[in-house]
Amino acid sequence: QVQLVESEGGLVQAGGSLRLSCAASGRTFSNDVMGWFRQAPGKERKFVAVISRSGISTLYTESVKGRFTISRDNAKNTVYLQMNSLKPEDTAVYYCAADGSLRSNIRVGISFYDYWGQGTQVTVSS
């Protein structure tokens, strides 16, 4: 059974930092492209960042470029999202997801991701 378990989010002041982690089990982690998505209240879930199987390639949504960093440790079956210079508009439930297609190319569409974590709340106060 595939499981993706995100770390606890939290409440942080604007300008602060937070690191999310997502531990995977039930699949060969290094075979999967991994992504982070977020869903703000009343809005649809949207792409945040994605990382290739090796960790060499990454892609970010424009609004987080230069502030967020996605990384992975295949030995620990874990993907991370380091979030710096947080803004109130970053407030959302954050989800990690695995692209189970075994494709090597990174993709940003939600429909390409087969496995999802339970989500973790990140709140940024102004």
N, C-alpha and C positions, 0 to 999 in steps of 0.2 A: 504494500500500500504506500503510495506516494504521500509524503507529508512535507509541507513547507511551514516552518514555524518562525514567525518574526519575533524579534525582541520587543520589549515594551518601549513605546514611544515616550511622550511626555509633554510637559508644558515648559516652554522656554521663551525668554524675552527676545524681542527683535534684535537682530545682530548676533545672537548666540549661535551655538553649535549643538549638534546632536548626531550620533551615529546609530543607525539601524543595522541590525544583522538579521539574516534569514538562514536558518539551518535546514538543510534538505536531507531526506532519507527516502529509501524505497526505490531509488533509481541510481544509475551511474551518473553522478553529478557532473563530471567533466564532459559528458556527452551533450549537456543541455546549455543552450543559450539562456541567460537569465535576465530578467527585467524587473524594474520597479515601476509601479503605477501609483496614482493617487486619486482620491475622490473627495472633493470638497462637498460640504453640505448643499444638497439640492442640485448638484451638478453631476455630470457623467464621469465615469472613471477615465483617466487620461494617462498617457505615457509620460514617464519621467526620465528613465535612463535604461540602457541595455548594455550588456557586456558579452563578448564572444566566449566561446568555450575555453579558449586558452587564456583569456583575460587581456589579450593584446589590443583588441578593438573595442571601443566604447562609442556610445552615441547618447546625446542628451537633448531634451527639449530645450528650446531657446531660453526660456525663462530661468533655467537653473544653471546654464553654462557658466563656468567660472566660480560657482558657489558649491555645487554638489559634485561628489566623486563616487563613482561606482567601482567596486573592486571585488575580487573573489579569491578564495583560498580553496583550491580543489582538494588539497590534503585534508581539509577540515569540513568539506562539503558545505561551505558557507559563502554567501554573498553579502556584501556590505553596501551601505549608502551613507557616506559621510556628508553631512549637510552643514555648511557654514554660512555665515551672514544671513541667517534666516529672516524671513519677512512674514508679516501677518498673512499675506496671500499664500504662503506655503502651508497654512493650516489645512489639514485633510487627514483622511485615513489612508495610510500607505500600505500597499500590497506588494509582496514579491511574487514573481511568477516564473514558471519554467516553460520554455518552448520544447515540447516533447517530440518534435518532428525528426530530430537527429540531423537537421540541416545545419550547416556551418554558418550560413549567412545570418546576420543579425536583422531582426525585424521589429517594427514598433507597433504594429496593429494588435489590438487587444485580442482579436479572434485567433491569432497565431499561438496564443499561450494556452496550454492545456491544464496546467496545474497552478493552483493559487494558494497563498497563505491566507490566514484568517483576517489579516489586516491589523494595523496598529495605529492608534490615534497620535497625531502630532499637532500640538496647538502652539501657535506663536503669538504672544501678546505684544501689543504695541506700547 
